[in-house]
């Protein structure tokens, strides 16, 4: 299952709730304001690192760019819209709002 998170972890518990339910191997994609979670060096860096031990973590590059985020947590892969579509085609989607 692909988990998408579109809200900032500074404003919503969606990321923490998602992490509780992610199964090993489930990709997690941060989009819209959710990309603030993967900005390198913030208070969520350890949670992202722990998540990456069992699941791939992605961030939508256009959303990172739009928010001026140029440094992401190690191991987080920035993807474009084509990559987003590929993930959606390959997985059932659960959106965490």
N, C-alpha and C positions, 0 to 999 in steps of 0.2 A: 504494500500500500504506500502511495506517495502522500506525505503529509505536507501541506502548505500552511505557512504562517504569514499573515499579512498585517499583523498589528505589532506595534513597538512593544518590546518587553518592559519598557519603562512605564507603559500605560495600561498594560493588559497582562493577565496571567496565562494567556494562550500558549506561550512557549513552554512554560513549566507544566501545564496540563498535557500538552502534546508529548513531552519527553516521558511522562509517566506511562503513556500508552504505546509508544513506538516499539515495534518488534525488531529484533536484530535483522539487519539487512534492509529495513524500510528506509528509502531515501526521504530526506527532509529538505524542503525548499523554502527559503525565506524570500518573500516578495513584498512589494510596496513598503510600508513603514516597518515591516518585520525585519528588513535588512539591518536595522540598527543593532540587532542582537549579535550579528557577526562582525561588527566593527572591532578591530583588534584593540586589545587593552582595556575593554570596558568590564564591568562587573559580571558579565555573562560569558566571558572567555573560557572560564573553567567548565561551565555547563556545556558549552559547545564542544570543548575538547573531550569531555566524558561521553557525549553523544556520538562523537566520531569514532569511538572505540568499537561501536557495533553497527553504525549506520553512516552512509555517505551524506554529507551536508553540502547543499548548494545555495547560492544566492543569485537572484536575477540581476545580471550586470547592468542593464539599463536603470534599474531602481537604485543600485549602488551609485551609479554615476549621477543620477538626478539628485541624490542627497549628499553628494560630495564625499562619499566614503571611498577612499583610495587604498586603505589598508584593512584587510580582513583577517580574521583569526586564521592561524596556520591550518592548512588542510581544507579550508572551505573553497569550493570551486565556483567561480563566477560563470554563469551560463547566459546565453542569449535567448531570444524567443524561440529559436529553432530547438535548442536544448530543452526548453520548457515544454514544448509540444511533444518532443520525444519521450520525456518522462511521463507526461499525461497519457500518451498512447500506450506506454508499457505497463502502467499501474492504475489500479483503482485509486481515486483521489479522496482524501479526507481533508477538508479545509477547516483550520482552526481560526475562528473569528474572535 
